[in-house]
Amino acid sequence: MLTTDCHVHIMPMEMMKPSVLATMKAKRANFDQVLEFCRSPRAFLKHLDSVGIDRAVLINYVAPDLMGFTPAVNKYVADYVKEDPKRLISCGGIHPRHTKDVQRDMDDIVRMGIRMIKIHPPHQLLFPNDYVNGVKELEVIYRVAESNGIPVMIHTGTSIFPGARNKFGDPIFVDDVAVDFPKLKILLAHGGRPLWMNSAFFLVRRHPNVYLDISGIPPKTLLNNFPRIEEIAHKTLFGTDWPGPGVPDIAKNLSDFRGLPISEAAKEMILSKTALEIWPA
């Protein structure tokens, strides 16, 4: 079984705004180690070996105003995963309001072989369906991703970083996206935690193309929030959100998840099989 962590923040920390970096440092005693991993894929791969993770999806996105991340994150992650493309899966992005030529930028993402795109509504300050409100760049992003088989991860739920606007985190706005782009695989990052988990569960059950990413949800509380998780295990992905503020280390997340009172078949789906469907080995 190839265990995949679908949500790890390996990213260019030097781009972060000082206030964001301070938030990260305040919650991570081993921040120097995190910096080393962000600079050295070999060091990070050794860490994955030590915690029992075979593959990791490296989450990057563009949010220059709020987080400091520019489109340069795409080249960063495309270069980083070259160390071991079978184990390291690239996630990049485009900011719909900052791109000057969204078609060209999407063509670049396809050319670089980036294997997922992330939209972060609370950090990019827009709703995921704002193409209905004139943000036509979003429509191009989704359309090109759909036609090239590139899944899109959409942050759902809250964010504690300075300047984040959490009204944009309600997953119900993804309903339009799932209807309008039925062949686009959509991952609901964090399952709407902590305010909209019922909405996230509904969307996963309603739409064949919508999946649940359980990162950022403490595994020991997972069944409190998703008591019927086994019904959607075939559309659920294990993730940690490490090294996000307050997130325990990957090994503890994995151990706590393995200890849940759900079937071994469901655990295998969530830890391995769903991710292998989205990103074949």
C-alpha atoms as one frame of an Amber mdcrd trajectory, in Angstrom:
protein
   0.000   0.000   0.000   1.423   3.366  -1.070   0.514   5.819   1.675   0.015
   9.375   0.427  -0.134  12.613   2.398  -2.186  14.764   0.022  -1.534  18.072
   1.783   1.962  19.079   2.902   3.207  22.675   2.822   6.640  22.435   1.277
   6.984  25.912  -0.164   9.423  28.818  -0.580   9.342  30.227   2.938  11.496
  33.203   1.950   8.522  34.601   0.031   6.333  34.781   3.125   5.321  38.137
   4.546   6.843  38.778   8.001   3.470  38.535   9.782   2.751  35.171   8.135
   6.211  33.869   8.950   5.756  34.944  12.571   2.512  32.970  12.772   4.273
  29.888  11.426   7.262  30.213  13.764   5.097  30.744  16.835   3.401  27.374
  16.338   6.412  25.249  15.268   9.178  24.411  17.707  11.157  22.724  14.909
  10.861  25.551  12.395  14.536  25.304  11.368  13.909  21.702  10.323  10.931
  22.820   8.256  13.126  25.389   6.521  15.665  22.670   5.722  12.968  20.488
   4.177  11.705  23.385   2.055  15.214  23.861   0.687  16.274  20.226   0.369
  14.054  17.593  -1.250  16.548  14.903  -0.236  16.190  15.853   3.413  12.412
  15.869   3.101  12.347  12.465   1.412  14.401  11.035   4.278  11.856  12.528
   6.661   8.990  10.915   4.750  10.782   7.584   5.034  11.108   8.048   8.790
   7.383   8.751   9.295   5.996   6.063   6.988   4.790   8.192   4.071   5.465
   7.000   0.532   4.185  10.017  -1.433   3.403  13.634  -0.611   1.532  16.368
  -2.466   3.397  19.661  -2.038   0.863  22.475  -1.721   1.716  25.811  -3.326
  -0.523  28.631  -4.504  -0.318  32.306  -5.448  -1.377  34.939  -2.883   1.036
  37.888  -3.027  -1.114  40.368  -1.110  -1.917  38.223   1.903   0.809  35.553
   2.101   3.598  36.863  -0.143   3.538  33.965  -2.623   4.085  35.038  -6.240
   3.748  32.953  -9.436   7.375  31.914  -8.864   6.002  29.176  -6.593   5.197
  27.192  -9.723   8.794  26.941 -10.892   9.868  26.277  -7.303   7.634  23.245
  -6.888   8.210  21.978 -10.448  11.965  22.007  -9.795  11.640  20.570  -6.280
   9.772  17.431  -7.332  12.410  16.543  -9.947  14.339  14.911  -7.105  11.767
  12.067  -7.127   8.657  12.656  -9.271   7.164   9.318  -8.239   7.076  10.310
  -4.566   6.751  14.094  -4.721   3.615  15.470  -6.399   3.557  19.117  -7.415
   0.746  21.550  -6.661   0.903  25.108  -7.952  -1.513  27.849  -8.821  -2.617
  31.090 -10.391  -4.219  34.072  -8.692  -7.271  34.889 -10.836  -7.097  38.616
 -10.044  -3.338  38.984 -10.532  -2.715  37.127 -13.776  -2.248  39.271 -16.893
  -2.694  36.368 -19.315  -4.448  33.448 -17.661  -4.323  31.226 -20.756  -0.558
  31.670 -21.051  -0.105  31.044 -17.323  -2.194  27.872 -17.483  -0.230  26.720
 -20.529   2.945  27.183 -18.454   1.521  25.084 -15.631   0.673  22.306 -18.083
   4.124  22.568 -19.686   5.849  22.317 -16.292   3.948  19.132 -15.525   2.334
  20.483 -12.375  -0.099  17.834 -11.167  -2.598  19.907  -9.195  -3.761  23.516
  -8.931  -4.834  25.129  -5.678  -7.387  27.890  -5.300  -7.410  29.471  -1.821
 -10.543  31.645  -1.508  -9.861  33.074   2.001  -6.315  34.092   0.943  -7.107
  35.116  -2.640 -10.244  36.944  -1.481 -12.772  35.543  -3.909 -15.432  32.864
  -4.048 -14.575  29.707  -5.985 -17.536  30.333  -8.317 -16.770  34.011  -8.948
 -16.578  33.338 -12.679 -20.358  33.903 -12.518 -19.593  37.378 -11.151 -17.171
  38.457 -13.866 -13.902  36.818 -12.748 -13.564  35.019 -16.066  -9.983  34.006
 -15.272 -11.381  31.392 -12.879 -13.382  29.850 -15.704 -10.225  29.556 -17.827
  -8.324  27.957 -14.944 -11.026  25.360 -14.418 -11.555  24.727 -18.130  -7.868
  24.188 -18.900  -7.411  22.033 -15.802 -10.449  19.958 -16.764  -9.284  19.428
 -20.341  -5.787  18.412 -19.203  -6.878  16.104 -16.386  -5.336  18.305 -13.676
  -7.281  18.212 -10.397  -8.064  21.431  -8.539  -7.861  21.701  -4.759 -10.064
  24.397  -3.233  -9.459  25.520   0.336 -12.683  25.191   2.315 -13.045  26.245
   5.915 -11.311  28.899   7.963  -7.798  30.358   8.053  -6.046  32.050  10.975
  -3.445  33.954   8.951  -3.535  37.767   9.155  -5.821  39.275   6.539  -7.674
  36.067   5.656 -11.406  36.579   5.056 -13.224  33.454   6.095 -16.555  34.183
   4.422 -14.891  32.902   1.243 -14.259  29.491   2.839 -17.838  28.166   2.675
 -17.715  25.057   0.441 -21.273  25.519  -0.847 -19.895  27.825  -3.565 -18.027
  24.814  -4.974 -21.411  23.355  -5.904 -21.505  25.600  -8.990 -17.980  24.565
  -9.987 -18.833  20.875  -9.759 -21.944  21.385 -11.899 -20.283  23.587 -14.518
 -17.103  21.475 -14.837 -18.329  17.894 -14.395 -15.087  16.252 -15.570 -12.877
  18.347 -13.273 -11.691  16.500 -10.168 -12.190  18.860  -7.226 -10.655  18.311
  -3.786 -12.257  20.068  -0.820  -9.230  20.888   1.305  -9.907  20.512   5.040
 -13.526  19.447   4.526 -14.919  22.882   5.456 -13.461  22.717   8.955 -14.740
  23.728  11.462 -17.917  25.518  10.340 -19.119  23.809   7.165 -18.352  20.103
   7.421 -21.934  19.037   6.721 -21.871  21.046   3.513 -18.626  19.394   2.465
 -20.034  15.919   3.130 -23.117  16.757   1.073 -21.021  17.955  -1.876 -18.864
  14.824  -1.880 -21.961  12.629  -1.873 -23.771  14.717  -4.496 -21.051  15.161
  -7.103 -19.067  12.299  -8.683 -16.158  14.698  -9.280 -15.832  16.096  -5.722
 -13.428  14.566  -3.188 -12.718  15.165   0.499  -9.260  16.105   1.817  -9.223
  15.538   5.601  -6.018  17.477   6.264  -6.065  19.924   9.140  -8.736  17.899
  10.963  -7.301  16.151  14.041  -7.751  12.442  13.258  -9.185  11.751  16.717
 -12.055  14.151  15.968 -12.618  12.957  12.399 -15.531  10.663  13.251 -17.194
  13.378  15.330 -17.259  15.589  12.247 -17.722  12.904   9.589 -19.454   9.979
  11.344 -20.355   8.460   7.968 -16.842   8.698   6.568 -16.925   5.063   5.421
 -19.676   5.948   2.929 -17.267   8.261   1.118 -13.965   6.517   1.868 -13.492
   5.877  -1.873 -13.531   9.661  -2.382 -11.540  10.678   0.698  -7.819  11.433
   0.951  -5.555  11.392   3.965  -3.609  14.610   4.482  -1.993  16.415   7.382
  -1.613  20.135   6.489   1.850  19.861   8.085   3.648  22.094   9.050   0.647
  24.402   9.372   0.135  26.214  12.676  -1.006  23.819  15.384  -0.760  20.713
  13.182   0.960  17.751  14.918   3.801  16.037  13.102   3.022  13.726  10.219
   3.838  10.546  12.145   1.342  11.373  14.910  -1.366  12.231  12.389  -0.801
   8.917  10.631  -0.723   6.920  13.860  -3.909   8.554  15.156  -5.676   7.906
  11.853  -4.650   4.243  11.805  -6.126   3.929  15.303  -9.633   5.010  14.278
 -12.461   2.457  14.670 -13.232   2.174  10.951 -12.711  -0.777   8.635  -9.291
  -1.608   7.276 -10.755  -1.378   3.779 -11.826   2.230   4.429  -8.407   3.087
   5.858  -6.708   1.677   2.762  -8.983   3.743   0.526  -8.267   6.949   2.430
  -4.528   6.387   2.890  -3.763   5.000  -0.537  -6.331   4.016  -3.148  -8.153
   7.339  -3.621  -4.872   9.176  -4.127  -3.683   6.526  -6.576  -6.833   7.116
  -8.605  -6.128  10.850  -8.779  -2.342  10.614  -9.176  -1.429   7.163 -10.536
   1.961   5.910  -9.388
